[in-house]
Amino acid sequence: MKPFRFSLLPTAILALGMFTALAAHADYPDREITMVVPFGAGGSTDVVGRIAASALSESLGVPVIVDNRGGAGGTIGTQAATRLDPDGYNITVATTSTHVVGPLTNKTVRYDPVNDFEHIGMIAETPYVMVVSPKLDATSVQDVIDHARKNPGMLNYGSAGQGSTTHLAALMFLDATGVEMEHLPYAGNAEATVAVMGDEVQVLFGSMPAVLPQIKAGTIKALAVGTVKRSPELPEVPTMQEAGVKDYRASLWLGLAAPKNTPREAVDKLSGELRKAIESNPEFVKQLANSGAVATSMSSEDFRALVGSELQTYGKIVSTLN
């Protein structure tokens, strides 16, 4: 009988593979990261995404490359992001439009905003601002509510289009207060802003970048912001909750997500670096503020919960459109 010989080769190979995997995790990231921005270059999402990419690149020590993939309200690029390799080197900017409104209103969307992603964290929020015509005799949210109740259907509100986030922000206000106003949709934020300036509509829940110049110029009046905290750009303007509309939240939030099954170690690393930038990098926060966005720190778990909560909130409003 030949003597039994125990080979150490398979064990050595297995051990080497485990060591290599552990080393790879320990060295993460060791090459460039691609950030999909599901909108065209130059827009508000692109601006915020590039600010975040720059901060992460500096803190991680590797390039974070922006890949713009616009179309269909951000859903085309977001769909593409779900198909990228979940290796920790592919991430995407997730927004109210791509992860809430798009999936609720666009029947062609084939991704699940909660279950098809690993949620890294929030970057910032861009408030929707309740603005009114300079001709409307109102200096507070309560003034508008009182006027609408005394004159049901006599006030018009504008939006950037039927089913747009500005439309849904207004519908949430009407639902929360029980008042009635007539809806006049426009082709976009710019057109809706011009309409409230000219008193074609008396009320608009406009995106911050679109309405901020006119607020500062005094051609429209800002009564409240939809974020839970006041905007650094409009510190004198109360939040909607401070103005008496409880539990109201309407903002374009922007965060980061990765394809499903991205390693937890990578998600935690990215989440930690993002939160560190928000909480301890004043220049990063200032750059966001200059773009009209409020830096908002949020854990991976809380960001995932926010997406689920917003789907329920907006889903209730979207159902009224059908």
N, C-alpha and C positions, 0 to 999 in steps of 0.2 A: 504494500500500500504506500502511495506517495504521501509524504508529510503534508499536512494542511498548511497553506501559506496565506496569510491574511494581507490583502493588498491595502495600502494606505492611500493609493492614488485617488479613488473616488471621493474619499473623505477630505483629502487635501483640496481637491477641486471645489467641493461644496464649501469648504471653509473659506477658500479664496474668493468665491462668489459672494459669500455673505460679507466678507471684509470689504470687498469692492463696493457693495451696495451701501454698507454703513458709511464708508468713506465718501461716497457720492452724496449721501444725505448731509454728512458733516460739512461738506464743501459747498452746499447749495447756497446761492446760485454760483455757478462757475462759468457761465456764458450768458449771452444776451437773452433778454426776455422780450417777447412780442406782446404789445398791448393793442388789441383790436378796439378802435373807436368806431362804433357803428353809425357814424354820421360823417358828413363831408368836412373837409378842412376849413377852419375859420369860424365855425359855429360855436355856440356856448359850450356844448359837450366836448368838442375838440379842444377848446381852450383849457377847460378844467382838466381834461385827460392829460394834456401835455404838461401842465403844471405838476400833476401827480407823478407822471413819468419821470420828469426831471428830478423831483425829490427822491423818488425810489432809486433812481440810477445812482444818485450821490450816496445814499445810505447803504445800498447793497453792493456798490463797487462794480457793477456791470451795467452795460447800456440797456435801457428800456426803450425799445423802438415802437413808435406809433404806426399802426396800420389802419388807415381810414377805409371803411367798407360801408358806405352809406346806402340808403334806399329804404322805402316803405316804412318810414318812421323809425328807422333803426333796427327793424326786425330782420332784415336780410343779413346784416353783419352779425347780429346776435345769433341767428341760426347757424351761420358759418362757424362762429366761435365754439358752438357745442360739438363740432366735428373735429376740432383741433386735438392734437396729442395732449392727453392729460398728464403731462410730465413736470408741471410746475413752471414751464417756460412759455406758456400761453395763458394770457389773461384777457379780460374784456371789461370795458366800462359798461356798467349796468345802470339804467336810469328808470325813472317813473314811466317813461314812454316805452322802453324796450321790455321791461319786466312786469308792467301792470297794464297800462292802457292798450298797448299793441296786442298782447295776447287776448285781452277781453273784447276788443273791437274788430280785430282782423282775423277772419276765419281761416286764412291760409297759414297762420302761424302754427308750426309743428313742434315747438319746444315748450317744455314745462318750466316756468320761471323759478320754481322752487326746487324741483327734483332733478333738473338737468344741469345744475351748477353747484359748485362749492363757493359759498359766499365769503368773500375776504373781508369786506368792511365798507363803511361809508367814507366818502371823500368830503362831500359838501352838499348843501342844499341851496337852491336858488329860489327865493320866495316868489309865490304869486302874490301880487299886490292888488288890493281892492282900491281902485282909483275912480274918481267921479268927475263929471264935467264941471268946469269952473262956474257954469251957470246954475248948477244945482245948489239949492240952499241947504247944504249939509256939511257939517264939520266933524261928524263922528259916524261910526257904524250905526249907532242907535238912531241917529237922525234919518238915515236911509231906511232903516226898518220901519220907523214911525211913518215916514212919508209913503212907503209902499203899502202899509196896512190901511192908511187913510184913503189911498188912491190905488186900489188893486188893479194891476195890469196897465197902469199909466206910465210906469218907468220901463225903459228899454235897457237891456244889457247886451254888450257885444262879446264876441269871442273870435278866436283865430280859425273858426270853422266848426261845423257840426261834429260832435264827438271828440273835439280836440281837448287837450288838458285844460285849457282856459275855459272851455265850455263846461267841463266836468267840475272844475273848481267853483264855478258859479252855481251849478246845480246842487252841489253840496251845501252851499250857503243857503239857497232857497229851501232845501230840505231841512236844514238845521233851524231855520227861523220861521218857516211856514209862510213866508211872504210870496207874492206873485209879481213877476216881471216878464216882459216880452223879450224873446231872444232874437237878436239880429246877428247872424254869422257873417264873418268877413273872410277874405282870402288868406289872411295871415295876421301875425301880431302887429306888424307895422300899420296895416290898414285899419285894424280895430283900434289902435291907439289914436290914429288920425280921427276916427269917428267919435271917440269920446272927447277929444279936444274940440271938435266942432259941434258937440251936443247932439249929434245924430243918435247916439246912445248916451245914457246918463251914468251908467255903471259899467266897469270892466274889471275882470280879474286878470290882469296882465302879467306877463313874465317880466321879471326884474330888468333884464337887459333892454327890453323893448320900451318900458315905461320910465325907467330911471332918468334919462336925460330930460324928458318933459316934466317930470316931477320937480327936478332941480331948477328947470326954467320957469316953473310956476304956471304952466299952461294946463295942467291937470292937478287935481288934489289927491294925495294919498291918505287913506283912512286907516288901513290896517295891512299887515303882512300875514301870510298864511303859515309861516314857520312857527315853531314853538318858542323860538327865541327871536328877539328883535334883530333887525339887520344892521350891521355896522355902517352900512351906507345910508340908512334912514333911522338913526337911533331915536329920533323923536316920535316915530310912528309906532303905535302899539301893535302887538300881535292880535290876531282875531280873538284868541282866548281872553286876552286882557280886555278886549272891547266888549266882552260879554257873550260871545258865541262859543260855548263850551265844547271841548273835544274836536274843534275844527282844526284841520291840518291840510294845507294844500301847497305843495311845493314840488319843484322839479329836483328830486334828489339824485345824486350821482355817487356810485360806489364802484367797487371792483369785484369781479367774480372770475372763476376759472371753470373749465370743463369738469363735469362730473368725474369722480375718481381721481382727481388730482391728489397727490400724496398729502396727507394731513400736515406733515412736517413743512411742506412748502407753503400751504395755506396759512399755517400759524406764523411762519416767518414773514410772509408778505403782510399779514394782518398786523403783526407787531410793529413792523417798520412804518406802515401807513399811520397807525395810531400815534407812534412816536413823533412823526412829522407834524401831525395835527396838534399834539399836546405840548411839543417842546421846540418847534421850529417857527419862530415869529415871521420870518420872511415868507415861508410857505403859506401861512395863514393870511398874510398881507396880500400876496399875489392872488389868492382866491378871492379875497374881499374886493380887490380892484376889478375883478371880473364880475362882481355882483353876487358872488357865492359866499355862503357862510360855512367855514370849516366845521365839520361835525364828526367827532370821534365816536365810533361804534364797533363793538366786537363782532367777530364773524357770526356768532350765534344770534346776536341781537339784529344784525343786518338781515339774516335769513328770516327771522321772525317778522321784521318790518315788511319784507316783500309779501309774505303770506297775509299779514294784516291789511296791507294796502290793496291786495287783490280782493279781499272781502269788502272793504270800504268802497272802492271804485266799482266793484261788481254790482253792488246795490244801486248805484247811480246809473251805470250803463244799462241796467235792466229796464230803466224808465224810458230809454230811448227807443226800445223795440215796440 
